[in-house]
Amino acid sequence: MKKVRKEKQAVEGLQEALLEEIERLKMENAYLKKWNALVQNKEKSPNKTKHK
């Protein structure tokens, strides 16, 4: 019985870790999408300043 309980706890721990990793990756993806949109917006802007 104890072995089954330990295995169940291990699976639950792994599942929790994977869900946390998914959430972190979702946040990173959202950040990169926003950053990319800002960069593209800046490149399209007619008010670009050119550095000499």
Secondary structure, 3 states (H helix, E strand, C coil): CHHHHHHHHHHHHHHHHHHHHHHHHHHHHHHHHHHHHHHHHHHHCCCCCCCC
